[in-house]
Structure formats: C-alpha cells, structure tokens
Amino acid sequence: MSSDAQIRAPSPIQRLRTVLFSQEGILFLILVVVVAVLAGRSDAFFTPRNLLNQGRLMSEVGLVALPMTFIIITGGIDLSVGSILGLCAVLLGVLWGGLGLPLGLVLVLVLLVGVLAGLFNALLIVRVGVPPLIMTLATLALYRGLAQGISEARSVTGYPEWFFRFGQGNVAGLPTQLGLFIVMAILAAVVLRSTTLGRTLYAIGNNPVGARFSGLPVGRNLALIYAFSGLMAALAAIIFVSRVTTTRSDMGSGLELDAIAAVVLGGTSIFGGKGSILGTVIGLVLIQLLKNGLALMGVTSDATIIVIGTMLILAILVNNFIQNRRAGI
C-alpha cells in the first residue's frame, strides 16, 4: 500500500467517531440511556416477558415502516397505509365470515388487495403526476370509507385456531410477527444498501429529474415500492386480526403516523435522498419502549405523546446539525 493510500485511509478512531456521530449512532445511544432510565424506574420493564410482548405489539407498525422508509427516501410519503390495513382487515372478515371462502384463499386475496391498493397510489403519482402527499391523503379517506361501507359497523369473530398463530404464536421463543419483522427488516436493509434498486431510490430522492435523464426506471421503481407498502399493510392487517381475534373498520387508524414517526426519528430525510433501515428499526424500538416504560410509570397517554413529539423534534435538530457539519456550514 502506498503512503498516499495510508494517509487517506481513516483510522479506527475516525471510523468510531463517524459511527458514533451518525444519526443511527446518536439514536442508539439515546435508546440505551432511555432503557437504563426506564429499567431503573420500573421492575416490570426490563424483563424478557415484557420486552417480547413489546416486540409483538410493535411488529405491525414495523412492517409498514420498512416500505415507508423506501418511499420517504425517494421524497414521497404514503398516508394511506393505515386505511389499507383497515380495508384488508374488513375484507378478511367479510370474505371468510360473510362469503364463506376458505381462509387460506382469503389471506392470499387480502395480500393481493393490498398490492393493488399500493399500485393505485403509484399509478396516479407516476402517470398523472399527483403529489404523493395529496394522492395518499385522498386514498386514506377512500380506503377507510370503503372499509366502513363494506363492514357496515359489524365485526367478525370465530376464526380457526391455526389462524391465531400469526398474531399470538411463537417461533423459536420469539413472537411469530416479531420474527417475521426481523427477517423482513434484514431483507429490506440488504435491498437498500446492496442492490441497484436501493441505489436508484437514493438517486430519485436526491434528484428525480436527473434520475430520469440518467435512464433510471423511476416510474417502475416507484410503483414497486408503493406496491410493497400496500403488501406490508395487508400483511400487518392479517397479523392484527389474528392478534385481537376480530375485525373492525377502524383498525389501523393512525398507523401511518406511527410509521412515519419511526422513519423520521431514525434519520430518514423527509426531503429524500437519505435514510436507513437500521435507523428506522432503532426509532421504532425507541418509540415503543418509551410508550411502554412511561405507561408502567403511570404517565398519561397525553404526556407520552408530548414526550415522543419532543423526541421527534430533537431528532430533526440533530439530523440537521449532522448534515450541516458534514457540509461544512
């Protein structure tokens, strides 16, 4: 190795500083501090049973947050995921309980509906040029209205025992949905960091016009990630229904805000071009453990929302500080 190469190569200390002063590094340190404080305030917090239960509860939001990371990296957003979840949950109950279709077939149809709902968003965003915020805000209302109209305020119960394994079962000592979320998070991280699709998403977020002129398949990739978002919302619907054992049209209300909060807290820029699955996962875990720890301490839900909102503001400020420092401003 030449002397010039040795000079340019970062030292271990420089690498450590880069990791620690990244958005993910700072957020992880915050997570460690929060866990230590909450564990000291409640004996019931830092126990395997409680932590696994929190993993079970956060998995539905986590599954939706993975494609949301992809979408926000491109400079877009998907506000309709909670309504897609509600629509898919209602269809699951109606197709099985109302029409008597085999439950296995119903699960496949529900996943297909989720994909089609995501593709409908992408169609008008890509082909018609409707801004993602406006388009998905419209379908948030559309899909929720369809769910309410189809359900007619009725709930469906009495699912077979095997169906409850998705939301209440365990695999290798982990809640089923938590294990599924971990697998999907690893796959999403690999796609984002190590594939042409991942690099294209960053390029779209940094300069969508430039990405088009460079010959990148912008429309196709946007359609792919919005379809992925719908698929994950449908999968979350199946897990949600399995966990609570019933279907209601209001399922998934506010889910989109929780997913976006985790993504933004994890350092993904709402302007596009920057973000990571690792940051999203840390943000998701931090929000869920804050909710749980504060509840165990007797803190009201209103105060918990204030704490999480404050965390989001601090995360945005930290992210801006890191970006300005790297830019030399």
C-alpha positions as CSV (number, residue, x, y, z in Angstrom):
1,M,0.0,0.0,0.0
2,S,1.4,3.4,-0.9
3,S,2.0,6.2,1.6
4,D,-0.8,8.3,-0.1
5,A,-3.3,5.4,0.4
6,Q,-2.2,5.1,4.0
7,I,-2.8,8.8,4.6
8,R,-6.2,8.7,3.0
9,A,-7.3,5.6,4.9
10,P,-9.4,6.5,8.0
11,S,-8.0,5.4,11.3
12,P,-10.1,3.2,13.7
13,I,-10.7,6.2,15.9
14,Q,-12.0,8.2,12.9
15,R,-14.3,5.3,11.9
16,L,-15.6,5.1,15.5
17,R,-16.3,8.8,15.5
18,T,-18.1,8.5,12.2
19,V,-20.4,5.8,13.6
20,L,-21.0,7.5,17.0
21,F,-21.8,10.8,15.3
22,S,-24.1,9.4,12.7
23,Q,-27.9,9.7,13.2
24,E,-28.1,6.0,13.9
25,G,-25.2,6.1,16.4
26,I,-26.7,9.0,18.3
27,L,-30.1,7.5,18.3
28,F,-28.8,4.2,19.6
29,L,-27.0,6.0,22.5
30,I,-30.3,7.7,23.3
31,L,-32.0,4.3,23.2
32,V,-29.5,2.9,25.7
33,V,-30.0,5.8,28.1
34,V,-33.8,5.6,27.8
35,V,-33.8,1.9,28.5
36,A,-31.5,2.4,31.5
37,V,-33.7,5.1,33.0
38,L,-36.9,3.2,32.4
39,A,-35.5,0.0,33.8
40,G,-34.5,1.9,36.9
41,R,-38.0,3.3,37.4
42,S,-39.9,0.1,36.9
43,D,-39.0,-3.5,37.8
44,A,-41.5,-4.8,35.3
45,F,-39.9,-3.0,32.3
46,F,-36.6,-4.8,31.6
47,T,-37.9,-8.3,31.7
48,P,-37.9,-10.9,28.8
49,R,-41.7,-11.2,29.0
50,N,-42.3,-7.5,28.7
51,L,-39.7,-6.9,26.0
52,L,-41.0,-9.8,23.9
53,N,-44.6,-8.5,24.3
54,Q,-43.5,-5.1,23.2
55,G,-41.9,-6.7,20.2
56,R,-45.2,-8.4,19.4
57,L,-47.1,-5.1,19.7
58,M,-44.7,-3.0,17.5
59,S,-44.4,-5.5,14.7
60,E,-47.5,-4.3,12.7
61,V,-46.1,-0.7,12.7
62,G,-42.7,-2.1,11.9
63,L,-43.7,-4.0,8.8
64,V,-45.3,-0.8,7.5
65,A,-42.3,1.3,8.4
66,L,-40.0,-0.7,6.2
67,P,-41.5,0.3,2.9
68,M,-42.3,3.7,4.3
69,T,-38.5,4.2,4.6
70,F,-38.1,3.4,0.9
71,I,-40.8,5.8,0.0
72,I,-39.6,8.7,2.1
73,I,-36.1,8.2,0.8
74,T,-37.5,8.9,-2.7
75,G,-39.0,12.1,-1.4
76,G,-42.5,10.7,-1.2
77,I,-44.9,9.6,1.5
78,D,-47.7,7.1,2.0
79,L,-50.5,8.3,4.3
80,S,-52.9,5.6,3.2
81,V,-51.2,2.6,4.8
82,G,-53.4,2.7,7.9
83,S,-56.6,2.7,5.8
84,I,-55.2,-0.1,3.6
85,L,-54.8,-2.1,6.8
86,G,-58.3,-1.4,7.8
87,L,-59.7,-2.2,4.4
88,C,-57.8,-5.5,4.2
89,A,-58.9,-6.4,7.8
90,V,-62.5,-5.9,6.9
91,L,-62.2,-7.8,3.6
92,L,-60.6,-10.7,5.5
93,G,-63.7,-10.9,7.8
94,V,-66.2,-10.4,5.0
95,L,-64.7,-12.9,2.5
96,W,-64.3,-15.6,5.2
97,G,-67.2,-15.0,7.6
98,G,-69.7,-13.5,5.1
99,L,-69.0,-15.3,1.8
100,G,-67.6,-18.5,3.3
101,L,-64.4,-18.6,1.3
102,P,-61.6,-20.8,2.6
103,L,-59.4,-18.8,5.0
104,G,-56.2,-19.7,3.2
105,L,-57.5,-18.4,-0.1
106,V,-58.8,-15.3,1.7
107,L,-55.4,-14.5,3.1
108,V,-53.9,-14.6,-0.5
109,L,-56.7,-12.3,-1.8
110,V,-56.2,-9.9,1.1
111,L,-52.5,-9.6,0.2
112,L,-53.4,-9.1,-3.4
113,V,-55.8,-6.3,-2.5
114,G,-53.0,-4.6,-0.5
115,V,-50.7,-4.7,-3.5
116,L,-53.4,-3.3,-5.8
117,A,-54.2,-0.5,-3.4
118,G,-50.5,0.4,-3.4
119,L,-50.3,0.2,-7.2
120,F,-53.3,2.5,-7.5
121,N,-51.4,5.1,-5.5
122,A,-48.4,4.7,-7.7
123,L,-50.4,4.9,-10.9
124,L,-51.7,8.4,-10.2
125,I,-48.4,9.5,-8.7
126,V,-46.3,8.3,-11.6
127,R,-48.6,8.6,-14.6
128,V,-50.8,11.6,-13.7
129,G,-48.2,13.4,-11.6
130,V,-50.3,13.8,-8.4
131,P,-48.0,14.7,-5.5
132,P,-47.7,11.7,-3.1
133,L,-48.9,13.7,-0.2
134,I,-52.2,14.7,-2.0
135,M,-52.7,11.3,-3.6
136,T,-52.2,9.2,-0.5
137,L,-54.2,11.7,1.6
138,A,-57.1,11.1,-0.8
139,T,-56.8,7.3,-0.7
140,L,-56.5,7.5,3.1
141,A,-60.1,8.7,3.0
142,L,-61.2,6.5,0.1
143,Y,-59.9,3.2,1.6
144,R,-61.2,4.0,5.0
145,G,-64.6,4.8,3.6
146,L,-64.6,1.5,1.7
147,A,-63.8,-0.3,4.9
148,Q,-66.6,1.3,6.8
149,G,-69.1,0.7,3.9
150,I,-68.2,-2.9,3.5
151,S,-68.2,-3.7,7.2
152,E,-71.5,-1.9,8.0
153,A,-70.2,-1.5,11.6
154,R,-70.1,-5.2,12.1
155,S,-67.2,-7.2,13.4
156,V,-66.3,-10.8,12.6
157,T,-65.0,-13.3,15.1
158,G,-64.7,-17.1,15.4
159,Y,-61.6,-17.6,13.3
160,P,-60.0,-21.1,13.4
161,E,-57.3,-21.8,15.9
162,W,-54.5,-22.1,13.4
163,F,-55.1,-18.5,12.3
164,F,-54.1,-17.2,15.7
165,R,-50.6,-18.4,15.3
166,F,-49.8,-15.3,13.2
167,G,-50.6,-12.8,15.9
168,Q,-50.4,-14.9,19.1
169,G,-48.0,-17.7,18.4
170,N,-44.2,-18.1,19.0
171,V,-41.4,-19.4,16.8
172,A,-38.1,-20.3,18.4
173,G,-39.0,-18.4,21.5
174,L,-39.9,-15.2,19.6
175,P,-43.4,-13.9,18.8
176,T,-44.3,-15.0,15.3
177,Q,-44.8,-11.5,14.0
178,L,-41.5,-10.3,15.6
179,G,-39.6,-13.0,13.9
180,L,-41.2,-12.1,10.6
181,F,-40.4,-8.4,11.1
182,I,-36.8,-9.2,11.9
183,V,-36.5,-11.2,8.6
184,M,-38.2,-8.5,6.6
185,A,-36.0,-5.8,8.1
186,I,-32.8,-7.7,7.2
187,L,-34.1,-8.2,3.7
188,A,-35.1,-4.5,3.3
189,A,-31.7,-3.4,4.6
190,V,-29.9,-5.6,2.1
191,V,-32.0,-4.3,-0.7
192,L,-31.5,-0.7,0.3
193,R,-27.7,-1.0,0.8
194,S,-26.6,-3.6,-1.7
195,T,-28.8,-3.6,-4.8
196,T,-29.4,-1.5,-7.8
197,L,-32.9,-0.8,-6.6
198,G,-31.6,0.7,-3.4
199,R,-29.2,2.9,-5.1
200,T,-31.9,4.0,-7.5
201,L,-34.2,5.0,-4.7
202,Y,-31.4,7.3,-3.2
203,A,-30.9,8.8,-6.7
204,I,-34.6,9.5,-7.1
205,G,-34.7,11.2,-3.7
206,N,-31.6,13.3,-4.4
207,N,-32.6,14.4,-7.9
208,P,-35.7,12.8,-9.5
209,V,-35.3,14.7,-12.8
210,G,-31.6,13.8,-13.0
211,A,-32.5,10.2,-12.3
212,R,-35.0,10.2,-15.2
213,F,-32.5,11.7,-17.6
214,S,-29.9,9.2,-16.5
215,G,-32.2,6.4,-17.8
216,L,-33.1,5.0,-14.4
217,P,-36.6,3.3,-14.3
218,V,-38.0,5.9,-11.9
219,G,-41.7,5.1,-12.6
220,R,-41.2,1.3,-12.3
221,N,-39.3,1.6,-9.0
222,L,-41.8,3.9,-7.5
223,A,-44.6,1.5,-8.5
224,L,-42.6,-1.3,-6.9
225,I,-42.2,0.4,-3.5
226,Y,-45.8,1.6,-3.3
227,A,-47.0,-1.9,-4.1
228,F,-44.6,-3.2,-1.4
229,S,-46.1,-0.7,1.0
230,G,-49.6,-2.0,0.3
231,L,-48.4,-5.6,0.6
232,M,-46.9,-4.9,4.0
233,A,-50.0,-3.1,5.2
234,A,-52.1,-6.1,4.2
235,L,-49.7,-8.5,6.0
236,A,-49.9,-6.2,9.0
237,A,-53.7,-6.5,8.8
238,I,-53.6,-10.3,8.9
239,I,-51.4,-10.2,11.9
240,F,-53.5,-7.5,13.6
241,V,-56.7,-9.5,13.2
242,S,-55.0,-12.6,14.4
243,R,-53.7,-10.9,17.5
244,V,-57.0,-9.2,18.5
245,T,-59.2,-12.1,17.2
246,T,-61.8,-9.8,15.5
247,T,-62.1,-7.3,12.6
248,R,-63.3,-3.7,12.8
249,S,-63.3,-1.0,10.1
250,D,-61.3,1.4,12.4
251,M,-58.3,-0.9,12.5
252,G,-55.1,0.8,11.6
253,S,-56.3,4.3,12.4
254,G,-53.2,6.5,13.0
255,L,-50.9,3.7,12.0
256,E,-49.4,5.8,9.2
257,L,-48.3,8.5,11.8
258,D,-46.6,5.9,14.0
259,A,-44.7,4.5,11.0
260,I,-43.7,7.9,9.7
261,A,-42.6,8.9,13.2
262,A,-40.3,5.9,13.4
263,V,-38.8,6.5,10.0
264,V,-38.2,10.2,10.6
265,L,-36.8,9.6,14.1
266,G,-34.5,7.1,12.6
267,G,-32.9,9.8,10.5
268,T,-34.6,9.4,7.1
269,S,-34.9,12.8,5.5
270,I,-38.4,13.9,4.6
271,F,-36.8,15.7,1.6
272,G,-35.4,12.4,0.3
273,G,-32.0,11.0,-0.6
274,K,-31.0,9.9,2.9
275,G,-32.1,7.2,5.3
276,S,-31.5,3.6,6.5
277,I,-33.5,0.6,7.7
278,L,-31.3,0.4,10.8
279,G,-32.3,3.9,11.8
280,T,-35.9,3.1,11.3
281,V,-35.7,0.0,13.4
282,I,-33.9,1.9,16.3
283,G,-36.5,4.7,16.0
284,L,-39.4,2.1,16.1
285,V,-37.9,0.4,19.2
286,L,-37.3,3.7,21.0
287,I,-40.9,4.8,20.4
288,Q,-42.4,1.5,21.6
289,L,-40.2,1.3,24.7
290,L,-41.0,4.9,25.6
291,K,-44.7,4.2,25.4
292,N,-44.4,1.1,27.5
293,G,-42.0,2.4,30.0
294,L,-43.9,5.6,30.6
295,A,-47.2,3.7,30.9
296,L,-45.6,1.4,33.6
297,M,-44.6,4.6,35.4
298,G,-48.2,5.8,35.4
299,V,-47.6,8.6,32.9
300,T,-50.8,9.5,31.0
301,S,-51.1,8.9,27.2
302,D,-51.3,12.6,26.6
303,A,-47.9,13.2,28.3
304,T,-46.5,10.2,26.4
305,I,-47.4,11.8,23.1
306,I,-45.7,15.0,24.2
307,V,-42.5,13.1,25.1
308,I,-42.5,11.3,21.7
309,G,-43.2,14.6,19.9
310,T,-40.2,16.2,21.7
311,M,-38.0,13.3,20.7
312,L,-39.0,13.8,17.1
313,I,-38.1,17.5,17.2
314,L,-34.8,16.7,18.8
315,A,-34.1,14.0,16.2
316,I,-34.8,16.5,13.4
317,L,-32.5,19.1,15.0
318,V,-29.7,16.5,15.5
319,N,-30.1,15.4,11.9
320,N,-29.8,19.0,10.6
321,F,-26.8,19.5,12.8
322,I,-25.1,16.4,11.4
323,Q,-25.9,17.4,7.8
324,N,-24.6,21.0,8.3
325,R,-21.4,19.7,9.9
326,R,-20.7,17.3,7.1
327,A,-21.4,20.1,4.6
328,G,-19.1,22.4,6.5
329,I,-21.7,25.0,7.2
